[in-house]
Amino acid sequence: MTWGERPGSALARVPATSANLGPGFDALGLALSLHDDVEVRVMPGGLSIDVSGEGAAELALAKERHLVVRAMRATLDDLGVPQPAGLALRCVNRIPHGRGLGSSAAAIVAGVLAARALAGAERDLAAELVMANQLEGHPDNVAPCLYGGLTIAWLAHDAAATSTAGCASHGGTFARDGIARGGGAAPGGVARGAGGVARGAGGVARGAGGVARGDGVAPGVGTARAIRLEPLAEVWPVAFIAPEPVSTRVARGLLPASVPHVDAARNAGRAALLIAALTARTEALLDATEDRLHQDYRAPAMPATRDLVGRLRAAGVAAVVSGAGPSVLAFLAANTGGSDNAAYLDKLGSIAKETGIAWRISPLGVERQGASVEPGVFATR
């Protein structure tokens, strides 16, 4: 099938996500009702990118380094579909970059879904998760982005996993600002410079160590898997978005090589309790969101985040670091503030002001449907 016979455009809508959720380090994730929209059109030649919203200034100049473009090209290679002669992207970004709300996962999922739609492939959540994880390097954000709701993600260590571990990236990184660092890409099955995904004749080249990640950590070998759970309707996430980003590389670098057994055991219990709290018993949320594996270790890189989490928890609010930070996610029940939730949000705002940081407080819902893709209209301006 030629490109003239395939769909000419696709529109992907992808949600923000929060990973870890306190004790569920590298496993739990929640989809949030804040979305990026990415529309892609096949063109006779060239590459044009129009970005509005978050990160517009730098992303519009990213060209082949743009994370959506990289994800699209890698996905088309993996499907065995030739690269189109040209692409036009229009991105409306609402997810803050580098704040722990899954902006890179959203860009990757948008690229994967758009590429599959343009190639005429049917939706396949399992295959999309595997591909997105290969590009992101860990599944805790891409899983809720794709599935919606609350997800538990892991890497299955089986015979198939060892032969399809992850994309070899030769030193390149998929960064949280939506730009893939490193050399430019050459379409059409050619290996991409020093910094990109190496393409072989049969698709994406895979290495035993997985993708080189933006945080400098190579993920374990395995095939990404996820289970979706339905959070209670009264679960009400509120994001406290930090004014400045924190590098995931820095945050990861502060984690120790090992932790005390007592802390690991406590976190295992809290992670199990958190699943119950989000799906059945919201009154347990404060205890369920306690963490001893990563948040305290990362505090030196984001002292204001630690301060806010501590103040909120002291006030009885189930607050956690969102992903690798520096944003904070608080879990409320829909009736937390009684008949006046607005007044309760004002109270939370007062607590946030005590840190001396200009947090942007965003009450959000749980995105329950996950990412979507449909034929695009791509109206000219």
C-alpha positions in Angstrom: 0.0 0.0 0.0 1.4 3.4 -1.0 1.1 6.6 1.1 -1.5 7.8 -1.4 -3.7 4.9 -0.4 -3.3 5.4 3.4 -5.1 7.9 5.7 -3.7 11.3 5.0 -3.8 12.7 8.5 -4.4 11.7 12.1 -5.3 13.5 15.3 -4.0 12.1 18.6 -5.2 13.3 22.0 -3.0 12.2 25.0 -3.4 12.8 28.7 -1.0 13.9 31.4 0.0 11.3 33.9 1.4 11.0 37.3 3.7 8.1 38.1 4.7 6.5 41.4 1.8 8.1 43.4 4.0 7.9 46.5 4.9 4.3 47.3 4.3 2.7 43.8 7.7 3.6 42.5 8.2 2.8 38.8 4.9 0.8 38.8 1.8 2.8 39.5 0.4 5.6 37.3 -2.7 7.7 37.0 -4.1 9.4 33.9 -5.2 13.0 34.5 -7.7 15.2 32.7 -5.1 17.5 31.1 -4.4 16.8 27.4 -2.0 17.5 24.5 -3.4 17.4 21.0 -1.2 16.4 18.1 -2.3 16.4 14.5 -0.1 14.9 11.8 -0.5 15.1 8.0 1.5 13.3 5.3 3.0 15.8 2.9 4.8 15.6 -0.5 8.1 16.6 1.2 9.8 18.3 4.1 9.0 18.5 7.8 7.0 21.4 9.4 6.1 21.7 13.1 3.7 24.2 14.5 3.6 24.2 18.3 1.4 26.3 20.6 1.3 26.2 24.4 3.9 24.6 26.6 7.4 24.6 25.2 6.4 26.2 22.0 9.5 28.3 21.4 12.0 25.5 21.6 9.9 22.7 20.2 9.0 24.5 17.0 12.7 24.4 16.1 13.3 20.8 17.1 12.6 19.3 13.6 13.8 15.7 13.5 14.7 15.8 17.2 11.1 16.5 18.2 9.9 13.6 20.3 6.7 13.0 18.4 8.6 12.8 15.1 11.1 10.4 16.6 8.3 8.2 18.0 6.5 8.2 14.7 9.5 7.3 12.7 10.5 4.5 15.1 6.9 3.1 15.0 6.7 3.1 11.2 10.1 1.3 11.1 8.8 -1.2 13.6 5.7 -1.8 11.4 7.9 -2.2 8.3 6.2 0.8 6.7 8.4 3.1 4.6 8.8 6.7 5.8 6.5 9.3 4.2 8.2 11.8 1.9 7.1 14.6 4.3 5.2 15.4 7.5 3.4 18.3 9.0 2.7 18.4 12.7 0.4 20.7 14.6 0.8 20.4 18.4 -1.3 22.0 21.1 0.6 21.5 24.3 -1.1 21.9 27.7 1.0 19.5 29.8 3.8 21.3 31.5 7.3 20.1 30.6 9.8 18.8 33.1 7.3 19.0 36.0 6.6 15.3 36.6 3.3 15.2 34.7 4.3 12.8 31.9 4.9 15.2 29.0 7.5 13.0 27.4 5.3 9.9 27.7 2.4 11.9 26.2 4.6 12.9 23.2 5.7 9.4 22.7 2.2 7.9 22.8 1.0 10.6 20.4 3.7 9.7 18.0 3.1 6.0 18.3 -0.7 6.3 17.8 -0.4 8.8 14.9 2.1 6.6 13.1 0.0 3.5 13.5 -3.1 5.4 12.3 -1.3 6.8 9.3 0.0 3.3 8.5 -3.6 1.9 8.6 -2.9 -0.3 11.7 -5.7 -1.1 14.1 -5.6 0.0 17.7 -3.7 -2.6 19.8 -3.1 -1.4 23.3 -0.6 -4.2 24.1 1.5 -3.5 21.0 1.3 0.3 21.6 2.5 -0.2 25.2 5.4 -2.3 24.1 6.5 0.3 21.5 6.0 3.3 23.8 7.9 1.6 26.6 10.8 0.9 24.2 11.0 4.6 23.4 10.4 6.0 26.9 12.5 3.3 28.7 9.9 2.7 31.5 6.2 2.0 31.4 4.9 3.8 34.5 3.8 6.9 32.6 3.0 5.5 29.1 0.7 2.8 30.6 -1.8 5.2 32.1 -1.5 7.5 29.1 -2.6 4.7 26.9 -5.0 2.9 29.1 -6.5 5.7 31.2 -7.5 5.3 34.9 -5.1 3.7 37.3 -2.5 1.3 36.0 0.0 -1.1 37.4 2.9 -1.6 34.9 5.8 -4.0 34.9 8.3 -5.7 32.6 7.6 -9.4 31.9 10.8 -11.4 31.9 10.1 -14.1 29.4 11.8 -15.6 26.3 10.1 -13.1 24.1 11.2 -10.2 26.3 14.9 -11.1 26.0 14.8 -10.8 22.2 12.7 -7.6 22.1 14.2 -5.6 25.0 14.3 -2.0 23.8 15.5 0.4 21.2 19.2 0.9 20.9 19.8 4.6 21.0 23.6 5.0 20.8 23.7 7.6 23.5 20.6 9.6 22.5 17.9 10.5 25.0 14.2 11.2 24.9 14.1 14.2 27.1 11.3 15.6 29.3 11.1 18.8 27.2 9.9 16.8 24.2 13.2 17.0 22.3 15.2 13.9 21.6 18.8 14.8 22.2 21.5 13.9 19.8 22.0 13.7 16.0 19.4 14.2 13.4 17.4 11.5 11.8 17.6 10.2 8.3 14.3 8.6 7.2 14.0 5.4 5.2 15.7 2.7 7.3 19.1 4.5 7.8 20.8 4.5 11.2 20.4 7.9 12.9 23.6 9.6 13.8 25.1 9.6 17.3 21.9 10.4 19.2 18.9 8.7 17.8 17.2 5.3 17.5 19.2 3.0 15.3 17.0 1.7 12.5 17.7 -1.6 10.8 16.1 -3.1 7.8 13.7 -5.1 9.9 12.6 -2.2 12.1 13.8 -0.7 15.3 17.2 -2.1 16.4 16.9 -3.6 19.9 19.6 -3.9 22.5 19.7 -6.1 25.6 19.9 -3.0 27.8 16.9 -1.1 26.5 16.6 2.6 25.7 19.2 5.1 27.0 16.9 7.2 29.1 16.8 10.9 29.7 17.6 10.2 33.4 20.7 8.2 32.5 19.3 4.9 33.7 19.0 1.9 31.3 15.8 0.0 32.0 15.7 -3.7 32.7 15.1 -6.3 30.0 11.5 -7.2 29.6 8.2 -6.7 27.7 6.0 -4.0 29.0 2.7 -5.1 30.5 0.0 -3.2 32.3 -3.3 -3.8 34.2 -5.9 -1.1 34.3 -8.0 -0.4 37.4 -10.9 1.9 37.8 -10.5 4.6 40.5 -13.5 5.5 42.5 -15.6 8.3 41.0 -14.9 10.5 44.1 -11.1 10.4 43.7 -10.2 14.0 43.0 -6.6 14.7 42.0 -5.2 18.3 42.5 -1.9 19.2 41.0 0.4 21.8 42.4 2.5 22.6 39.4 6.0 23.9 40.2 7.1 27.2 38.4 10.5 25.7 37.3 11.4 22.2 36.1 13.8 19.7 37.7 15.9 17.4 35.6 14.9 13.8 35.8 18.5 12.9 35.5 19.3 14.8 38.6 16.4 13.4 40.5 17.3 9.8 39.5 20.9 10.4 40.4 20.0 11.0 44.0 18.5 7.6 44.5 20.6 5.1 46.4 21.7 1.7 45.0 19.9 0.0 47.9 17.5 0.8 50.7 16.9 -0.8 54.1 14.7 -3.9 54.0 12.3 -2.4 56.5 11.7 0.6 54.2 11.2 -1.7 51.1 8.7 -3.9 53.1 6.8 -0.8 54.3 6.5 0.5 50.8 5.3 -2.8 49.5 2.5 -2.7 52.0 1.7 1.0 51.3 1.6 0.4 47.5 -0.9 -2.4 48.0 -3.0 -0.2 50.3 -2.9 2.6 47.8 -4.6 0.4 45.2 -7.3 -0.4 47.7 -7.6 3.3 48.7 -8.0 4.5 45.1 -10.4 1.8 44.0 -12.4 1.1 47.2 -11.5 2.9 50.4 -10.6 6.6 50.0 -10.4 7.1 53.8 -7.1 5.2 53.7 -5.4 7.6 51.2 -3.3 9.5 53.7 -1.6 6.3 55.1 -1.6 4.7 51.6 0.5 7.5 50.1 3.4 7.2 52.5 6.8 6.6 50.7 10.2 5.6 51.9 11.9 4.6 48.6 12.4 7.8 46.6 10.8 11.1 47.8 13.1 11.8 50.7 16.2 10.9 48.7 15.2 13.3 46.0 14.4 16.2 48.4 17.8 18.0 48.0 17.0 18.6 44.3 13.5 20.1 45.2 13.4 21.4 48.8 10.2 23.4 48.1 8.5 20.2 46.9 9.4 18.4 50.1 8.2 21.4 52.1 4.8 21.4 50.3 4.3 17.7 50.6 5.1 17.9 54.3 2.8 20.8 55.0 -0.1 19.2 53.1 0.3 15.8 54.8 0.5 17.5 58.2 -2.9 19.1 57.3 -4.3 15.6 56.6 -4.0 15.8 52.8 -2.7 12.8 50.9 0.1 14.5 49.0 2.9 13.0 47.0 5.7 14.0 44.6 4.3 13.7 41.1 6.6 11.4 39.1 10.2 12.6 39.5 8.9 16.0 40.5 9.0 18.9 41.2 5.2 19.1 41.0 3.0 17.7 43.8 -0.2 15.7 43.4 -2.8 15.7 46.2 -5.6 13.1 46.4 -8.9 14.4 47.7 -12.3 12.8 47.9 -14.9 14.8 46.0 -16.7 15.7 49.2 -13.5 16.6 51.1 -14.5 20.2 51.5 -18.1 19.4 52.3 -20.5 21.6 50.4 -17.8 24.2 49.6 -14.9 22.6 47.7 -13.9 26.0 46.4 -13.2 27.1 50.0 -11.2 24.0 50.6 -9.1 24.7 47.5 -8.5 28.2 48.9 -7.2 26.5 52.1 -4.9 24.4 50.1 -3.7 27.5 48.3 -2.9 29.1 51.6 -0.8 26.1 52.6 1.0 26.3 49.3 1.8 30.0 49.8 3.6 29.1 53.1 6.4 27.6 51.0 7.2 30.9 49.4 6.8 29.3 45.9 4.3 30.4 43.3 2.6 27.0 42.8 -0.1 26.8 40.1 -2.9 24.8 41.6 -4.9 22.8 39.1 -7.9 20.7 40.2 -8.0 17.8 37.7 -10.2 14.8 37.1 -9.1 11.2 36.4 -8.8 10.6 32.6 -10.6 7.3 32.3 -10.5 6.7 28.6 -6.8 7.1 27.9 -5.2 8.3 24.7 -7.3 8.4 21.5 -6.6 8.8 17.8 -8.9 9.6 14.9 -8.7 10.9 11.3 -7.5 14.5 11.4 -9.0 17.5 9.6 -5.8 19.6 9.5 -7.5 22.8 8.4 -5.2 25.3 6.9 -4.7 28.6 8.7 
